[in-house]
Every structure is written in C-alpha cells, then in structure tokens.
Amino acid sequence: MKAELFNRLVSKLRSGHDGQVLEAIDEIGRDGSPQILPELALLLTRSRNREVIAAARTIFFDLKNPASVEVFKSIIDDTADKDAKQILVAACWENGLNFSVHLPFFVDLVLDEDYLISIEAFTVIENMPGPFVNEDVQQCLDTVYNWLDGPGSENDGIVNTLLEVLKGFANSGMHNNYIYN
C-alpha cells in the first residue's frame, strides 16, 4: 500500500466520524493490504458504533491475502480486550487462511484464555490443513499433557479434545516419528 493511501486511510479510521470510518473500511475491503490491519483492529476496542464494528469484523472474516497471517497473529498477540480478541481469533478460521505455522500460538490460546476465546482458538486448530513442523506438534503435545496434569479449569473438555486433534496431527503421514495413542 502506498504511503499516501495508507496515511489517508489511517486518518479516516482515527477521525472519530463514523461516516469517514465506514468509508475507510469500505475502501480497505476493496484495496487494503495487511499493513492497515492493526489500525482496523483498534476499531474493535475503540468504536462504540455497532455498524463500524460489524464492518471491521467483516473485513477480518473475509481476508484472503496469505501475507495477512503474520500481521494477524501479531494483532491477536497484542490485543488485551477479550471481546476484540475473540472476534480476531474467530476470524482466523472464518477467513480460511492457513495459520498452521502458528500451531503453538493457538494451542497456548486454548490453554490460557477464557472459554470463548479458547473455543475459537480450538476451531482454528481443528481447521488447520498443515503442513506442521514435527517439533511444533511434539511441543504442543508436551504442553497439553503438562497442562492436563495441573489443577484444571473450565477449558478441560476443550483441552481433552485438543489433545486428540494433536495426536491426529502427530500420527498423520507428515509425522512418522511421533506416535501417540
């Protein structure tokens, strides 16, 4: 995205005028690039206008540019607001981008976040097409087994199902050196 266009869109997104914000979101939907996504994500926590939030959410749910994956992961990592984080994590499975390279990140979300974010992160994992790095799958299995040895939480059911999904990844043809029953 050219600097002039980026700066114009950021100015509209930060304007505080819902009409300008919606115009910018519409333009991002047509011509946007991954570099504008952090600004768009801020609307999920700053705006109180439901139409603005819905429009931003639609952009995230409709992303198709594979270059967005790294930016998206960083945005989720930097988002403290639980409602915004839930929307962003849900967008990861809704938009169909391949987040397989970030398997450990999403496993940590399942284990560490509240129930709603955990469910969304699990759905991302469940829909990951791979390929996976053997060491990542092994690390995730070890992390989940250690978590299950702990005190437990409201996420126990999801984590047990996650364990089965990870075993499936480990036992797939891509991971011959790790067999789990």
N, CA and C atoms as an extended XYZ file, in Angstrom:
543
Properties=species:S:1:pos:R:3:atomname:S:1:resname:S:1:resid:I:1 pbc="F F F"
N         0.850       -1.169        0.000 N   MET     1
C         0.000        0.000        0.000 CA  MET     1
C         0.890        1.224        0.000 C   MET     1
N         0.583        2.152       -0.861 N   LYS     2
C         1.362        3.381       -0.943 CA  LYS     2
C         1.167        4.205        0.316 C   LYS     2
N         2.228        4.925        0.686 N   ALA     3
C         2.217        5.702        1.927 CA  ALA     3
C         1.078        6.717        1.940 C   ALA     3
N         0.820        7.341        0.826 N   GLU     4
C        -0.233        8.355        0.761 CA  GLU     4
C        -1.608        7.735        1.059 C   GLU     4
N        -1.889        6.597        0.431 N   LEU     5
C        -3.155        5.906        0.662 CA  LEU     5
C        -3.244        5.424        2.110 C   LEU     5
N        -2.172        4.840        2.602 N   PHE     6
C        -2.143        4.352        3.984 CA  PHE     6
C        -2.448        5.488        4.953 C   PHE     6
N        -1.766        6.620        4.792 N   ASN     7
C        -1.953        7.756        5.693 CA  ASN     7
C        -3.376        8.314        5.610 C   ASN     7
N        -3.939        8.356        4.414 N   ARG     8
C        -5.309        8.839        4.245 CA  ARG     8
C        -6.293        7.918        4.957 C   ARG     8
N        -6.106        6.603        4.794 N   LEU     9
C        -6.994        5.646        5.449 CA  LEU     9
C        -6.863        5.701        6.975 C   LEU     9
N        -5.654        5.789        7.466 N   VAL    10
C        -5.436        5.886        8.912 CA  VAL    10
C        -6.108        7.146        9.450 C   VAL    10
N        -5.977        8.250        8.728 N   SER    11
C        -6.601        9.496        9.148 CA  SER    11
C        -8.120        9.344        9.247 C   SER    11
N        -8.721        8.687        8.271 N   LYS    12
C       -10.174        8.459        8.307 CA  LYS    12
C       -10.554        7.512        9.448 C   LYS    12
N        -9.774        6.437        9.624 N   LEU    13
C       -10.081        5.476       10.687 CA  LEU    13
C        -9.995        6.112       12.069 C   LEU    13
N        -9.092        7.070       12.226 N   ARG    14
C        -8.896        7.730       13.518 CA  ARG    14
C        -9.733        8.992       13.687 C   ARG    14
N       -10.497        9.357       12.676 N   SER    15
C       -11.223       10.626       12.676 CA  SER    15
C       -12.284       10.731       13.767 C   SER    15
N       -12.858        9.606       14.175 N   GLY    16
C       -13.936        9.655       15.146 CA  GLY    16
C       -15.290        9.935       14.520 C   GLY    16
N       -15.328       10.146       13.215 N   HIS    17
C       -16.572       10.382       12.488 CA  HIS    17
C       -16.971        9.075       11.806 C   HIS    17
N       -18.076        8.514       12.257 N   ASP    18
C       -18.482        7.189       11.785 CA  ASP    18
C       -18.586        7.106       10.268 C   ASP    18
N       -19.060        8.150        9.625 N   GLY    19
C       -19.163        8.155        8.167 CA  GLY    19
C       -17.810        7.993        7.500 C   GLY    19
N       -16.819        8.744        7.978 N   GLN    20
C       -15.470        8.636        7.427 CA  GLN    20
C       -14.859        7.273        7.731 C   GLN    20
N       -15.097        6.782        8.930 N   VAL    21
C       -14.566        5.476        9.319 CA  VAL    21
C       -15.143        4.391        8.415 C   VAL    21
N       -16.446        4.443        8.178 N   LEU    22
C       -17.085        3.449        7.314 CA  LEU    22
C       -16.599        3.555        5.874 C   LEU    22
N       -16.362        4.782        5.394 N   GLU    23
C       -15.782        4.962        4.051 CA  GLU    23
C       -14.413        4.303        3.970 C   GLU    23
N       -13.599        4.516        4.995 N   ALA    24
C       -12.255        3.927        5.022 CA  ALA    24
C       -12.338        2.406        5.039 C   ALA    24
N       -13.231        1.862        5.854 N   ILE    25
C       -13.381        0.401        5.932 CA  ILE    25
C       -13.808       -0.151        4.579 C   ILE    25
N       -14.725        0.527        3.914 N   ASP    26
C       -15.161        0.100        2.589 CA  ASP    26
C       -13.985        0.093        1.616 C   ASP    26
N       -13.167        1.117        1.666 N   GLU    27
C       -12.006        1.191        0.784 CA  GLU    27
C       -10.977        0.104        1.124 C   GLU    27
N       -10.807       -0.173        2.388 N   ILE    28
C        -9.887       -1.242        2.811 CA  ILE    28
C       -10.372       -2.575        2.262 C   ILE    28
N       -11.678       -2.782        2.281 N   GLY    29
C       -12.248       -4.019        1.748 CA  GLY    29
C       -11.965       -4.204        0.273 C   GLY    29
N       -11.874       -3.120       -0.453 N   ARG    30
C       -11.595       -3.194       -1.889 CA  ARG    30
C       -10.103       -3.200       -2.198 C   ARG    30
N        -9.350       -2.368       -1.490 N   ASP    31
C        -7.963       -2.124       -1.887 CA  ASP    31
C        -6.949       -2.287       -0.767 C   ASP    31
N        -7.362       -2.817        0.356 N   GLY    32
C        -6.495       -2.844        1.527 CA  GLY    32
C        -5.328       -3.806        1.419 C   GLY    32
N        -4.423       -3.639        2.337 N   SER    33
C        -3.275       -4.531        2.429 CA  SER    33
C        -3.065       -4.871        3.904 C   SER    33
N        -2.256       -5.885        4.179 N   PRO    34
C        -2.058       -6.302        5.577 CA  PRO    34
C        -1.560       -5.195        6.503 C   PRO    34
N        -0.840       -4.225        5.975 N   GLN    35
C        -0.260       -3.207        6.853 CA  GLN    35
C        -1.322       -2.325        7.527 C   GLN    35
N        -2.512       -2.257        6.991 N   ILE    36
C        -3.571       -1.432        7.582 CA  ILE    36
C        -4.353       -2.188        8.659 C   ILE    36
N        -4.186       -3.495        8.734 N   LEU    37
C        -4.970       -4.310        9.660 CA  LEU    37
C        -4.826       -3.918       11.132 C   LEU    37
N        -3.632       -3.554       11.624 N   PRO    38
C        -3.554       -3.139       13.034 CA  PRO    38
C        -4.435       -1.924       13.343 C   PRO    38
N        -4.499       -0.986       12.414 N   GLU    39
C        -5.358        0.179       12.606 CA  GLU    39
C        -6.830       -0.232       12.626 C   GLU    39
N        -7.176       -1.131       11.739 N   LEU    40
C        -8.551       -1.612       11.675 CA  LEU    40
C        -8.923       -2.350       12.963 C   LEU    40
N        -7.992       -3.120       13.499 N   ALA    41
C        -8.242       -3.867       14.740 CA  ALA    41
C        -8.505       -2.940       15.916 C   ALA    41
N        -7.898       -1.773       15.923 N   LEU    42
C        -8.126       -0.826       17.014 CA  LEU    42
C        -9.588       -0.392       17.092 C   LEU    42
N       -10.280       -0.415       15.969 N   LEU    43
C       -11.697       -0.042       15.963 CA  LEU    43
C       -12.532       -1.006       16.801 C   LEU    43
N       -12.094       -2.253       16.878 N   LEU    44
C       -12.849       -3.248       17.647 CA  LEU    44
C       -12.915       -2.900       19.127 C   LEU    44
N       -11.935       -2.144       19.610 N   THR    45
C       -11.934       -1.749       21.022 CA  THR    45
C       -12.298       -0.279       21.221 C   THR    45
N       -12.055        0.552       20.220 N   ARG    46
C       -12.279        1.991       20.377 CA  ARG    46
C       -13.681        2.443       19.978 C   ARG    46
N       -14.249        1.812       18.982 N   SER    47
C       -15.544        2.268       18.477 CA  SER    47
C       -16.683        1.691       19.312 C   SER    47
N       -17.708        2.484       19.482 N   ARG    48
C       -18.925        2.026       20.159 CA  ARG    48
C       -20.057        1.877       19.144 C   ARG    48
N       -19.774        2.195       17.880 N   ASN    49
C       -20.778        2.120       16.831 CA  ASN    49
C       -20.832        0.684       16.311 C   ASN    49
N       -21.988        0.052       16.448 N   ARG    50
C       -22.134       -1.351       16.038 CA  ARG    50
C       -21.894       -1.541       14.546 C   ARG    50
N       -22.284       -0.568       13.736 N   GLU    51
C       -22.090       -0.668       12.294 CA  GLU    51
C       -20.596       -0.656       11.939 C   GLU    51
N       -19.835        0.166       12.628 N   VAL    52
C       -18.383        0.236       12.412 CA  VAL    52
C       -17.740       -1.083       12.824 C   VAL    52
N       -18.109       -1.601       13.986 N   ILE    53
C       -17.543       -2.864       14.466 CA  ILE    53
C       -17.905       -4.003       13.517 C   ILE    53
N       -19.148       -4.033       13.073 N   ALA    54
C       -19.573       -5.088       12.142 CA  ALA    54
C       -18.820       -4.996       10.818 C   ALA    54
N       -18.597       -3.776       10.323 N   ALA    55
C       -17.872       -3.601        9.062 CA  ALA    55
C       -16.412       -4.043        9.211 C   ALA    55
N       -15.790       -3.686       10.333 N   ALA    56
C       -14.399       -4.109       10.576 CA  ALA    56
C       -14.330       -5.621       10.696 C   ALA    56
N       -15.265       -6.180       11.413 N   ARG    57
C       -15.321       -7.638       11.581 CA  ARG    57
C       -15.442       -8.340       10.230 C   ARG    57
N       -16.275       -7.816        9.369 N   THR    58
C       -16.453       -8.404        8.034 CA  THR    58
C       -15.144       -8.415        7.257 C   THR    58
N       -14.381       -7.350        7.351 N   ILE    59
C       -13.075       -7.298        6.666 CA  ILE    59
C       -12.194       -8.440        7.170 C   ILE    59
N       -12.114       -8.598        8.483 N   PHE    60
C       -11.273       -9.656        9.052 CA  PHE    60
C       -11.767      -11.050        8.659 C   PHE    60
N       -13.069      -11.230        8.627 N   PHE    61
C       -13.637      -12.537        8.298 CA  PHE    61
C       -13.489      -12.879        6.817 C   PHE    61
N       -13.307      -11.859        5.982 N   ASP    62
C       -13.209      -12.074        4.539 CA  ASP    62
C       -11.785      -12.011        3.997 C   ASP    62
N       -10.788      -11.866        4.855 N   LEU    63
C        -9.394      -11.775        4.389 CA  LEU    63
C        -9.020      -12.992        3.561 C   LEU    63
N        -8.276      -12.753        2.502 N   LYS    64
C        -7.813      -13.863        1.664 CA  LYS    64
C        -6.324      -13.758        1.343 C   LYS    64
N        -5.689      -12.658        1.716 N   ASN    65
C        -4.284      -12.439        1.407 CA  ASN    65
C        -3.403      -13.206        2.393 C   ASN    65
N        -2.656      -14.232        1.919 N   PRO    66
C        -1.800      -15.016        2.828 CA  PRO    66
C        -0.767      -14.169        3.575 C   PRO    66
N        -0.420      -13.015        3.031 N   ALA    67
C         0.527      -12.137        3.710 CA  ALA    67
C        -0.066      -11.568        4.997 C   ALA    67
N        -1.369      -11.703        5.187 N   SER    68
C        -2.044      -11.203        6.383 CA  SER    68
C        -1.808      -12.084        7.607 C   SER    68
N        -1.390      -13.318        7.408 N   VAL    69
C        -1.277      -14.276        8.513 CA  VAL    69
C        -0.341      -13.760        9.606 C   VAL    69
N         0.831      -13.318        9.258 N   GLU    70
C         1.800      -12.865       10.272 CA  GLU    70
C         1.306      -11.614       10.980 C   GLU    70
N         0.749      -10.688       10.231 N   VAL    71
C         0.220       -9.462       10.818 CA  VAL    71
C        -0.929       -9.799       11.767 C   VAL    71
N        -1.796      -10.686       11.326 N   PHE    72
C        -2.955      -11.088       12.111 CA  PHE    72
C        -2.534      -11.718       13.433 C   PHE    72
N        -1.564      -12.610       13.379 N   LYS    73
C        -1.080      -13.261       14.599 CA  LYS    73
C        -0.541      -12.218       15.574 C   LYS    73
N         0.193      -11.234       15.067 N   SER    74
C         0.738      -10.169       15.928 CA  SER    74
C        -0.371       -9.328       16.548 C   SER    74
N        -1.401       -9.042       15.758 N   ILE    75
C        -2.522       -8.255       16.273 CA  ILE    75
C        -3.191       -9.003       17.424 C   ILE    75
N        -3.439      -10.283       17.239 N   ILE    76
C        -4.075      -11.083       18.296 CA  ILE    76
C        -3.204      -11.086       19.545 C   ILE    76
N        -1.910      -11.261       19.352 N   ASP    77
C        -0.971      -11.305       20.472 CA  ASP    77
C        -0.974       -9.987       21.248 C   ASP    77
N        -1.163       -8.872       20.542 N   ASP    78
C        -1.111       -7.548       21.167 CA  ASP    78
C        -2.460       -7.077       21.714 C   ASP    78
N        -3.530       -7.812       21.450 N   THR    79
C        -4.865       -7.381       21.846 CA  THR    79
C        -5.182       -7.871       23.256 C   THR    79
N        -5.439       -6.929       24.145 N   ALA    80
C        -5.765       -7.272       25.527 CA  ALA    80
C        -7.278       -7.391       25.733 C   ALA    80
N        -8.060       -6.653       24.972 N   ASP    81
C        -9.509       -6.661       25.107 CA  ASP    81
C       -10.063       -8.028       24.710 C   ASP    81
N       -10.756       -8.679       25.633 N   LYS    82
C       -11.242      -10.054       25.408 CA  LYS    82
C       -12.251      -10.140       24.268 C   LYS    82
N       -13.170       -9.177       24.177 N   ASP    83
C       -14.167       -9.223       23.104 CA  ASP    83
C       -13.511       -9.070       21.734 C   ASP    83
N       -12.575       -8.135       21.632 N   ALA    84
C       -11.862       -7.933       20.370 CA  ALA    84
C       -11.027       -9.164       20.027 C   ALA    84
N       -10.365       -9.736       21.025 N   LYS    85
C        -9.547      -10.926       20.788 CA  LYS    85
C       -10.401      -12.085       20.298 C   LYS    85
N       -11.590      -12.245       20.876 N   GLN    86
C       -12.479      -13.319       20.437 CA  GLN    86
C       -12.868      -13.140       18.971 C   GLN    86
N       -13.184      -11.921       18.568 N   ILE    87
C       -13.523      -11.644       17.164 CA  ILE    87
C       -12.344      -11.973       16.264 C   ILE    87
N       -11.162      -11.542       16.651 N   LEU    88
C        -9.972      -11.746       15.822 CA  LEU    88
C        -9.611      -13.224       15.696 C   LEU    88
N        -9.711      -13.964       16.790 N   VAL    89
C        -9.397      -15.397       16.734 CA  VAL    89
C       -10.452      -16.121       15.891 C   VAL    89
N       -11.702      -15.749       16.055 N   ALA    90
C       -12.760      -16.354       15.230 CA  ALA    90
C       -12.514      -16.090       13.749 C   ALA    90
N       -12.022      -14.910       13.440 N   ALA    91
C       -11.746      -14.564       12.043 CA  ALA    91
C       -10.693      -15.480       11.429 C   ALA    91
N        -9.814      -16.028       12.252 N   CYS    92
C        -8.750      -16.901       11.745 CA  CYS    92
C        -9.296      -18.181       11.132 C   CYS    92
N       -10.392      -18.682       11.635 N   TRP    93
C       -10.970      -19.871       10.996 CA  TRP    93
C       -12.037      -19.481        9.989 C   TRP    93
N       -12.664      -18.343       10.192 N   GLU    94
C       -13.689      -17.890        9.253 CA  GLU    94
C       -13.087      -17.511        7.897 C   GLU    94
N       -11.919      -16.878        7.908 N   ASN    95
C       -11.362      -16.388        6.644 CA  ASN    95
C       -10.638      -17.468        5.841 C   ASN    95
N       -10.366      -18.600        6.444 N   GLY    96
C        -9.775      -19.714        5.710 CA  GLY    96
C        -8.288      -19.592        5.435 C   GLY    96
N        -7.620      -18.600        6.003 N   LEU    97
C        -6.178      -18.503        5.823 CA  LEU    97
C        -5.502      -19.637        6.598 C   LEU    97
N        -4.310      -20.009        6.173 N   ASN    98
C        -3.607      -21.128        6.794 CA  ASN    98
C        -2.695      -20.620        7.917 C   ASN    98
N        -3.111      -20.870        9.150 N   PHE    99
C        -2.352      -20.478       10.329 CA  PHE    99
C        -1.548      -21.642       10.902 C   PHE    99
N        -1.349      -22.714       10.125 N   SER   100
C        -0.676      -23.921       10.613 CA  SER   100
C         0.703      -23.639       11.189 C   SER   100
N         1.397      -22.680       10.639 N   VAL   101
C         2.738      -22.351       11.120 CA  VAL   101
C         2.689      -21.814       12.562 C   VAL   101
N         1.520      -21.398       13.003 N   HIS   102
C         1.360      -20.846       14.352 CA  HIS   102
C         0.607      -21.792       15.283 C   HIS   102
N         0.715      -23.079       15.040 N   LEU   103
C         0.057      -24.070       15.889 CA  LEU   103
C         0.342      -23.846       17.375 C   LEU   103
N         1.594      -23.682       17.803 N   PRO   104
C         1.848      -23.487       19.239 CA  PRO   104
C         1.153      -22.246       19.818 C   PRO   104
N         1.078      -21.192       19.040 N   PHE   105
C         0.412      -19.962       19.480 CA  PHE   105
C        -1.063      -20.230       19.782 C   PHE   105
N        -1.732      -20.933       18.877 N   PHE   106
C        -3.155      -21.208       19.069 CA  PHE   106
C        -3.392      -22.231       20.184 C   PHE   106
N        -2.482      -23.171       20.354 N   VAL   107
C        -2.582      -24.100       21.491 CA  VAL   107
C        -2.500      -23.306       22.796 C   VAL   107
N        -1.576      -22.356       22.867 N   ASP   108
C        -1.468      -21.522       24.070 CA  ASP   108
C        -2.754      -20.732       24.321 C   ASP   108
N        -3.391      -20.250       23.252 N   LEU   109
C        -4.661      -19.543       23.430 CA  LEU   109
C        -5.720      -20.470       24.020 C   LEU   109
N        -5.773      -21.711       23.536 N   VAL   110
C        -6.742      -22.675       24.081 CA  VAL   110
C        -6.496      -22.873       25.572 C   VAL   110
N        -5.239      -22.994       25.951 N   LEU   111
C        -4.897      -23.293       27.336 CA  LEU   111
C        -5.004      -22.094       28.271 C   LEU   111
N        -4.708      -20.903       27.770 N   ASP   112
C        -4.527      -19.744       28.647 CA  ASP   112
C        -5.667      -18.734       28.649 C   ASP   112
N        -6.525      -18.774       27.648 N   GLU   113
C        -7.566      -17.750       27.540 CA  GLU   113
C        -8.875      -18.235       28.138 C   GLU   113
N        -9.841      -17.314       28.212 N   ASP   114
C       -11.149      -17.694       28.737 CA  ASP   114
C       -11.843      -18.646       27.773 C   ASP   114
N       -12.956      -19.188       28.205 N   TYR   115
C       -13.644      -20.256       27.479 CA  TYR   115
C       -14.000      -19.875       26.037 C   TYR   115
N       -14.530      -18.676       25.826 N   LEU   116
C       -14.969      -18.290       24.487 CA  LEU   116
C       -13.802      -18.153       23.510 C   LEU   116
N       -12.723      -17.548       23.958 N   ILE   117
C       -11.539      -17.435       23.104 CA  ILE   117
C       -10.933      -18.818       22.891 C   ILE   117
N       -10.943      -19.626       23.927 N   SER   118
C       -10.419      -20.985       23.837 CA  SER   118
C       -11.152      -21.793       22.767 C   SER   118
N       -12.470      -21.682       22.734 N   ILE   119
C       -13.253      -22.397       21.719 CA  ILE   119
C       -12.877      -21.931       20.313 C   ILE   119
N       -12.737      -20.627       20.151 N   GLU   120
C       -12.377      -20.092       18.830 CA  GLU   120
C       -10.980      -20.574       18.416 C   GLU   120
N       -10.034      -20.545       19.354 N   ALA   121
C        -8.670      -20.997       19.047 CA  ALA   121
C        -8.656      -22.481       18.705 C   ALA   121
N        -9.448      -23.260       19.429 N   PHE   122
C        -9.546      -24.688       19.118 CA  PHE   122
C       -10.085      -24.895       17.705 C   PHE   122
N       -11.086      -24.113       17.326 N   THR   123
C       -11.657      -24.228       15.988 CA  THR   123
C       -10.626      -23.888       14.923 C   THR   123
N        -9.780      -22.909       15.200 N   VAL   124
C        -8.686      -22.582       14.261 CA  VAL   124
C        -7.798      -23.812       14.089 C   VAL   124
N        -7.393      -24.409       15.196 N   ILE   125
C        -6.510      -25.583       15.162 CA  ILE   125
C        -7.173      -26.735       14.417 C   ILE   125
N        -8.411      -26.987       14.746 N   GLU   126
C        -9.152      -28.092       14.137 CA  GLU   126
C        -9.246      -27.958       12.612 C   GLU   126
N        -9.230      -26.722       12.133 N   ASN   127
C        -9.337      -26.458       10.696 CA  ASN   127
C        -7.993      -26.235       10.013 C   ASN   127
N        -6.899      -26.374       10.744 N   MET   128
C        -5.574      -26.183       10.147 CA  MET   128
C        -5.277      -27.324        9.173 C   MET   128
N        -4.888      -26.970        7.944 N   PRO   129
C        -4.608      -28.011        6.960 CA  PRO   129
C        -3.181      -28.546        7.010 C   PRO   129
N        -2.286      -27.883        7.773 N   GLY   130
C        -0.886      -28.269        7.752 CA  GLY   130
C        -0.223      -27.671        6.529 C   GLY   130
N         0.978      -28.042        6.261 N   PRO   131
C         1.803      -29.000        6.993 CA  PRO   131
C         2.273      -28.415        8.321 C   PRO   131
N         2.673      -29.301        9.205 N   PHE   132
C         3.141      -28.908       10.525 CA  PHE   132
C         4.598      -29.293       10.693 C   PHE   132
N         5.285      -28.537       11.530 N   VAL   133
C         6.660      -28.864       11.892 CA  VAL   133
C         6.583      -29.914       12.998 C   VAL   133
N         7.266      -31.038       12.802 N   ASN   134
C         7.224      -32.130       13.787 CA  ASN   134
C         7.505      -31.648       15.201 C   ASN   134
N         8.520      -30.793       15.348 N   GLU   135
C         8.889      -30.303       16.675 CA  GLU   135
C         7.765      -29.470       17.287 C   GLU   135
N         7.024      -28.727       16.462 N   ASP   136
C         5.894      -27.939       16.974 CA  ASP   136
C         4.800      -28.851       17.515 C   ASP   136
N         4.497      -29.903       16.784 N   VAL   137
C         3.460      -30.838       17.225 CA  VAL   137
C         3.895      -31.498       18.530 C   VAL   137
N         5.146      -31.919       18.596 N   GLN   138
C         5.674      -32.542       19.814 CA  GLN   138
C         5.605      -31.573       20.986 C   GLN   138
N         6.035      -30.333       20.761 N   GLN   139
C         5.999      -29.319       21.813 CA  GLN   139
C         4.562      -29.103       22.285 C   GLN   139
N         3.638      -29.025       21.365 N   CYS   140
C         2.229      -28.816       21.716 CA  CYS   140
C         1.680      -29.989       22.518 C   CYS   140
N         1.997      -31.198       22.104 N   LEU   141
C         1.556      -32.375       22.863 CA  LEU   141
C         2.112      -32.341       24.283 C   LEU   141
N         3.393      -32.051       24.415 N   ASP   142
C         4.009      -31.976       25.742 CA  ASP   142
C         3.344      -30.897       26.596 C   ASP   142
N         3.076      -29.742       25.983 N   THR   143
C         2.445      -28.634       26.694 CA  THR   143
C         1.047      -29.026       27.173 C   THR   143
N         0.280      -29.683       26.308 N   VAL   144
C        -1.083      -30.086       26.673 CA  VAL   144
C        -1.060      -31.154       27.771 C   VAL   144
N        -0.166      -32.138       27.649 N   TYR   145
C        -0.064      -33.156       28.706 CA  TYR   145
C         0.286      -32.508       30.054 C   TYR   145
N         1.217      -31.561       30.041 N   ASN   146
C         1.589      -30.865       31.283 CA  ASN   146
C         0.408      -30.076       31.837 C   ASN   146
N        -0.333      -29.426       30.964 N   TRP   147
C        -1.493      -28.652       31.382 CA  TRP   147
C        -2.532      -29.568       32.025 C   TRP   147
N        -2.757      -30.722       31.406 N   LEU   148
C        -3.751      -31.660       31.936 CA  LEU   148
C        -3.350      -32.233       33.292 C   LEU   148
N        -2.049      -32.226       33.598 N   ASP   149
C        -1.577      -32.671       34.906 CA  ASP   149
C        -1.786      -31.610       35.976 C   ASP   149
N        -2.191      -30.410       35.571 N   GLY   150
C        -2.385      -29.297       36.505 CA  GLY   150
C        -3.756      -29.325       37.156 C   GLY   150
N        -4.139      -28.193       37.746 N   PRO   151
C        -5.373      -28.131       38.520 CA  PRO   151
C        -6.665      -28.156       37.700 C   PRO   151
N        -6.579      -27.917       36.393 N   GLY   152
C        -7.780      -27.920       35.573 CA  GLY   152
C        -8.460      -26.565       35.551 C   GLY   152
N        -9.416      -26.449       34.663 N   SER   153
C       -10.162      -25.195       34.528 CA  SER   153
C       -11.430      -25.469       33.722 C   SER   153
N       -12.136      -24.408       33.411 N   GLU   154
C       -13.348      -24.534       32.608 CA  GLU   154
C       -13.047      -25.050       31.202 C   GLU   154
N       -11.789      -25.036       30.812 N   ASN   155
C       -11.398      -25.452       29.469 CA  ASN   155
C       -11.022      -26.932       29.374 C   ASN   155
N       -11.209      -27.698       30.437 N   ASP   156
C       -10.800      -29.110       30.447 CA  ASP   156
C       -11.344      -29.900       29.256 C   ASP   156
N       -12.617      -29.747       28.963 N   GLY   157
C       -13.219      -30.505       27.856 CA  GLY   157
C       -12.596      -30.153       26.521 C   GLY   157
N       -12.392      -28.870       26.292 N   ILE   158
C       -11.770      -28.431       25.038 CA  ILE   158
C       -10.347      -28.955       24.952 C   ILE   158
N        -9.624      -28.901       26.060 N   VAL   159
C        -8.221      -29.333       26.058 CA  VAL   159
C        -8.123      -30.837       25.798 C   VAL   159
N        -9.021      -31.623       26.358 N   ASN   160
C        -9.007      -33.062       26.073 CA  ASN   160
C        -9.278      -33.339       24.598 C   ASN   160
N       -10.189      -32.588       24.002 N   THR   161
C       -10.459      -32.740       22.571 CA  THR   161
C        -9.265      -32.246       21.756 C   THR   161
N        -8.644      -31.172       22.205 N   LEU   162
C        -7.436      -30.668       21.543 CA  LEU   162
C        -6.348      -31.736       21.534 C   LEU   162
N        -6.200      -32.440       22.625 N   LEU   163
C        -5.200      -33.496       22.702 CA  LEU   163
C        -5.427      -34.528       21.605 C   LEU   163
N        -6.671      -34.909       21.378 N   GLU   164
C        -6.978      -35.891       20.332 CA  GLU   164
C        -6.652      -35.338       18.947 C   GLU   164
N        -6.939      -34.068       18.716 N   VAL   165
C        -6.617      -33.448       17.430 CA  VAL   165
C        -5.105      -33.433       17.221 C   VAL   165
N        -4.366      -33.072       18.255 N   LEU   166
C        -2.901      -33.038       18.145 CA  LEU   166
C        -2.331      -34.436       17.907 C   LEU   166
N        -2.902      -35.435       18.560 N   LYS   167
C        -2.469      -36.812       18.306 CA  LYS   167
C        -2.708      -37.174       16.844 C   LYS   167
N        -3.828      -36.726       16.312 N   GLY   168
C        -4.110      -36.961       14.893 CA  GLY   168
C        -3.069      -36.316       14.003 C   GLY   168
N        -2.659      -35.100       14.334 N   PHE   169
C        -1.598      -34.438       13.567 CA  PHE   169
C        -0.309      -35.238       13.665 C   PHE   169
N        -0.011      -35.707       14.883 N   ALA   170
C         1.235      -36.443       15.116 CA  ALA   170
C         1.240      -37.771       14.382 C   ALA   170
N         0.093      -38.394       14.285 N   ASN   171
C         0.010      -39.709       13.657 CA  ASN   171
C        -0.242      -39.653       12.158 C   ASN   171
N        -0.372      -38.461       11.622 N   SER   172
C        -0.582      -38.335       10.175 CA  SER   172
C         0.709      -38.689        9.447 C   SER   172
N         0.632      -38.848        8.175 N   GLY   173
C         1.803      -39.220        7.371 CA  GLY   173
C         2.947      -38.221        7.478 C   GLY   173
N         2.657      -37.001        7.888 N   MET   174
C         3.686      -35.979        7.998 CA  MET   174
C         4.530      -36.144        9.258 C   MET   174
N         4.112      -37.006       10.176 N   HIS   175
C         4.767      -37.056       11.485 CA  HIS   175
C         5.055      -38.498       11.894 C   HIS   175
N         5.777      -39.216       11.102 N   ASN   176
C         6.035      -40.627       11.358 CA  ASN   176
C         6.847      -40.882       12.621 C   ASN   176
N         7.601      -39.892       13.053 N   ASN   177
C         8.456      -40.132       14.202 CA  ASN   177
C         7.770      -39.875       15.551 C   ASN   177
N         6.494      -39.514       15.569 N   TYR   178
C         5.763      -39.344       16.805 CA  TYR   178
C         4.460      -40.125       16.707 C   TYR   178
N         4.317      -41.132       17.521 N   ILE   179
C         3.092      -41.926       17.517 CA  ILE   179
C         2.482      -41.837       18.927 C   ILE   179
N         1.228      -41.390       18.989 N   TYR   180
C         0.523      -41.277       20.270 CA  TYR   180
C        -0.773      -42.029       20.191 C   TYR   180
N        -1.122      -42.672       21.284 N   ASN   181
C        -2.389      -43.408       21.366 CA  ASN   181
C        -3.306      -42.749       22.361 C   ASN   181
